[in-house]
Amino acid sequence: MKRFAAILMVLVLMLGVFSACGQENEPSGETSEPPTEPTSAATEPAETEPAGEEEPAAENTVDLMGLYTVTDPEGVEYDERVALYMPVLESDEHYADGCRYVFTVFYGLEGKGVYMYTVETYETEEQAAAYAESTGTAADGTAVVSESDASFFAAMESFIPDLDTYISNNMASGMMELE
């Protein structure tokens, strides 16, 4: 019975993370286009390159629209990596907290989830720190980052059997694939 309660709690937490923004699917004039300039102090400043040359992104990192960069987890073998994002609309109650974007980066091996980052970006470091403190997660500049490993996916397997289902569920809640 305790195991069932623990799994149920994990499911509720996971659904909370996936719907952290509670975004409605009705248009509200907000655009889902990525911002044109980075707004996070958490991203590393770009080194100056000669005009016309751009440094390619490292293969082991995922740039989250210039707002934050995650590095592939060390020691985790994967054959699939999918990054999703969702802008937080003004109609969402989380918008008042300063949250502007939610990102999820999934790592999978043979169709099963093995690792996941959830990153919420805020307007200010103070807003990120306040939210992180209230949720028991970690703030990194203007981002609040949480991580889940293979044990999370294993615990959820009876509810969400594979990585494709996680991705589909997130896209059904309004997230879009980051290209």
C-alpha positions as CSV (number, residue, x, y, z in Angstrom):
1,M,0.0,0.0,0.0
2,K,2.9,2.4,0.8
3,R,4.4,1.7,-2.6
4,F,1.1,2.5,-4.3
5,A,0.8,5.7,-2.4
6,A,4.4,6.6,-3.3
7,I,3.7,5.9,-7.0
8,L,0.5,8.0,-6.8
9,M,2.4,10.9,-5.3
10,V,5.0,10.7,-8.0
11,L,2.3,10.7,-10.6
12,V,0.7,13.8,-9.1
13,L,4.0,15.5,-8.9
14,M,4.8,14.6,-12.5
15,L,1.4,15.9,-13.7
16,G,2.1,19.1,-11.7
17,V,5.4,19.5,-13.5
18,F,3.9,18.8,-16.9
19,S,1.1,21.2,-16.3
20,A,3.1,23.7,-14.2
21,C,1.9,26.5,-16.3
22,G,-1.7,25.4,-16.6
23,Q,-1.8,26.9,-20.0
24,E,-5.1,27.0,-21.8
25,N,-5.2,26.1,-25.4
26,E,-7.1,29.3,-26.4
27,P,-5.1,32.1,-28.1
28,S,-4.5,35.1,-26.0
29,G,-2.4,37.3,-28.2
30,E,0.8,35.8,-26.8
31,T,3.2,34.4,-29.3
32,S,5.1,31.1,-29.0
33,E,8.1,32.6,-30.9
34,P,11.4,32.4,-29.1
35,P,12.8,35.6,-27.8
36,T,15.4,37.3,-29.9
37,E,17.9,38.0,-27.1
38,P,19.0,35.9,-24.1
39,T,17.6,37.3,-20.9
40,S,19.2,35.0,-18.4
41,A,22.4,35.6,-16.4
42,A,22.6,31.8,-16.1
43,T,23.6,31.4,-19.7
44,E,27.3,31.7,-20.3
45,P,28.3,34.8,-22.4
46,A,29.2,34.0,-25.9
47,E,32.8,34.4,-26.9
48,T,33.5,37.1,-29.5
49,E,33.8,35.5,-32.9
50,P,34.9,37.1,-36.2
51,A,32.0,38.6,-38.2
52,G,30.2,35.9,-40.2
53,E,31.5,33.0,-38.2
54,E,29.3,31.3,-35.6
55,E,30.6,28.7,-33.1
56,P,28.6,25.5,-33.4
57,A,26.7,24.3,-30.4
58,A,28.4,21.5,-28.4
59,E,26.9,18.1,-29.2
60,N,26.5,17.3,-25.5
61,T,24.4,20.4,-24.7
62,V,20.9,21.6,-25.5
63,D,20.4,25.4,-25.9
64,L,17.0,26.3,-24.5
65,M,16.3,29.3,-26.8
66,G,19.3,31.3,-25.4
67,L,17.7,31.3,-21.9
68,Y,19.5,28.4,-20.4
69,T,21.7,25.5,-21.6
70,V,21.6,22.0,-20.2
71,T,24.4,19.5,-20.5
72,D,23.8,15.9,-21.2
73,P,23.9,14.0,-17.9
74,E,27.2,12.2,-17.3
75,G,27.1,8.4,-17.2
76,V,23.6,8.2,-18.8
77,E,23.5,6.2,-22.0
78,Y,20.7,7.4,-24.4
79,D,19.8,7.0,-28.1
80,E,17.1,9.7,-28.2
81,R,17.0,13.3,-26.9
82,V,13.9,15.5,-27.3
83,A,13.5,19.1,-26.0
84,L,10.1,20.6,-25.6
85,Y,9.1,24.1,-24.6
86,M,6.0,26.1,-23.7
87,P,5.7,29.9,-23.2
88,V,3.8,30.9,-20.0
89,L,0.8,33.1,-20.9
90,E,-0.4,36.1,-18.9
91,S,-3.6,34.2,-18.3
92,D,-1.6,31.6,-16.3
93,E,-1.3,32.1,-12.6
94,H,2.3,31.0,-12.7
95,Y,3.0,34.1,-14.9
96,A,2.5,36.3,-11.8
97,D,5.4,34.5,-10.2
98,G,7.6,35.7,-13.1
99,C,7.8,32.4,-15.0
100,R,8.0,32.9,-18.7
101,Y,9.0,29.6,-20.3
102,V,8.9,25.9,-19.3
103,F,11.3,23.4,-21.0
104,T,11.5,19.6,-20.7
105,V,14.4,17.7,-22.1
106,F,13.8,14.0,-22.3
107,Y,16.5,11.3,-22.7
108,G,15.5,7.8,-23.8
109,L,17.1,4.5,-24.5
110,E,15.3,1.8,-26.5
111,G,12.0,3.6,-26.1
112,K,12.2,4.0,-22.3
113,G,12.9,7.3,-20.5
114,V,16.3,7.3,-18.7
115,Y,16.6,11.0,-17.7
116,M,14.7,14.3,-17.8
117,Y,15.4,17.9,-17.1
118,T,12.6,20.3,-16.4
119,V,13.7,24.0,-16.6
120,E,11.4,26.9,-15.8
121,T,12.8,30.4,-16.7
122,Y,11.9,33.5,-14.8
123,E,12.3,37.2,-15.4
124,T,14.6,37.8,-12.4
125,E,17.0,35.7,-10.3
126,E,14.9,36.8,-7.2
127,Q,11.7,35.3,-8.7
128,A,13.5,32.1,-9.6
129,A,15.1,31.8,-6.1
130,A,11.7,32.4,-4.4
131,Y,10.0,29.7,-6.5
132,A,12.8,27.3,-6.0
133,E,12.7,27.8,-2.3
134,S,8.9,27.2,-2.2
135,T,9.2,24.0,-4.2
136,G,12.4,22.6,-2.8
137,T,14.2,22.7,-6.1
138,A,17.4,24.5,-7.2
139,A,17.7,27.9,-8.9
140,D,20.5,28.6,-11.3
141,G,20.3,32.3,-12.1
142,T,16.9,33.0,-13.6
143,A,16.2,29.3,-14.1
144,V,14.7,26.7,-11.8
145,V,16.0,23.2,-12.7
146,S,14.8,19.8,-11.6
147,E,16.1,16.4,-12.8
148,S,14.6,13.0,-12.9
149,D,16.6,9.8,-13.5
150,A,15.6,6.3,-14.7
151,S,14.1,5.4,-11.3
152,F,11.4,8.1,-11.9
153,F,10.5,6.6,-15.3
154,A,10.5,3.1,-13.8
155,A,8.2,4.1,-11.0
156,M,5.8,5.7,-13.6
157,E,5.9,2.8,-16.1
158,S,2.6,1.3,-15.2
159,F,0.9,4.7,-15.9
160,I,3.1,6.0,-18.8
161,P,4.7,3.0,-20.4
162,D,7.3,4.6,-22.8
163,L,9.1,7.8,-23.7
164,D,6.8,8.4,-26.7
165,T,3.8,8.6,-24.4
166,Y,5.6,11.1,-22.2
167,I,6.4,13.3,-25.2
168,S,2.8,13.0,-26.6
169,N,1.3,13.9,-23.2
170,N,3.5,17.0,-23.0
171,M,2.7,18.0,-26.5
172,A,-1.0,17.5,-25.8
173,S,-0.7,19.9,-22.9
174,G,0.6,22.7,-25.2
175,M,4.4,22.0,-25.3
176,M,6.1,22.3,-28.7
177,E,9.3,20.6,-29.9
178,L,12.4,22.8,-29.7
179,E,14.3,22.7,-33.0
